[in-house]
Amino acid sequence: MNQRAGYVALVGRPNVGKSTLLNRVLGQKLSITSRRPQTTRHQIVGVKSEGDIQAIYVDTPGIHKEAHKAINRYMNKAATSALKDVDVVIMLIDRLRWNDEDEMVLNIIQNQKVPVILAINKIDFIQDKEDLLPWLQQMNDKHDFAHIIPISAKTGHNVEQLEKLVEEYLPEGPFFFPEDQITDRSSRFLAAELVREKIMRQLGDEIPYEITVEIEEFIYTGALLEISALILVERPSQKAIVIGEKGSRLKQIGQEARIDMETLFDTKVMLNTWVKVKAGWSDDERALRSLGYDDRLK
């Protein structure tokens, strides 16, 4: 049996559903999601091995125009560098919406020598489906896409068909990862991301992006996994918001993250969280490096 394996980049502007699509394809939660744009900050590799096919999906931060801070420049670089050495690109857009950032993404992928599939996501939110056909034609006129496919990453509509299209472009060759491996990210990284997801979901607009999470301890003791998570903010006022009244919000963040960790790591978890102010970390390249924000962009 001839094996086929290759890399697939998921690209698009913020909040078009790249992480939701990755989780749907893998059948489990790997990439964190929230309604906030720019929830994804790093490249996340998700590996799907089925039969003689191994598709390695690279989830990327949303490409965005307002890249004033070092962390925003890092996210754009993380997204564009993922396009190197892939076999196929999936560009996601949000239903019948097209803006300057979509145009920016298209300009970046114009130079790719590999097939680009356009996935029109969130079609479950399109009220009048008759609007879809003229939109497909409009998209077809924008670029010579290998395929254009309407999908819903949330409900799974057409996602299997999208995977079949991807398989057409994967080259013959041995698997890159063991069949039971779903990511190349460490458990510590995934734990930090789960805590950050709960913060993003809990806080909404109160603390946009000046927050990150560092795992200081990750220790198995018998049947228990002990994790210590340090939440970094930029200002004392943000610290108070994250902690909440009498520690209520921090407790809620910890409880929700622990439940997801126990599912992900398949063991009982004891999670300790605390908050510390580290002024200006999101616009300090050295601080970003120390927090793991340049690990893949060599």
Buried (B, 14 or more C-beta within 10 A) or exposed (E): EEBBBBBBBBBBBBBBBBBBBBBBBBEEBBBBBBEBBBBBBBBBBBBBBEEEBBBBBBBBBBBBEEBEBBBBBBBBBBBBBBBEEBBBBBBBBBBBEBEEBBEBBBEBBEEBEBBBBBBBBBBEEBEEEEEBEEBBEEBEEEBEBBBBBBBBBBEEBBBEEBBEBBBEBBEEEEBBBEEEEBBBBEBBBBBBBBBBBBBBBBBEEEBBBBBBBBBEEBEEEEEEBBBBBBBBBBBEEBBEBBBBEEEEBBEEBBEBBBBBBBEBBEEEBEBEBBBEEBEEBBBBEEBBEEBBBBEBEE
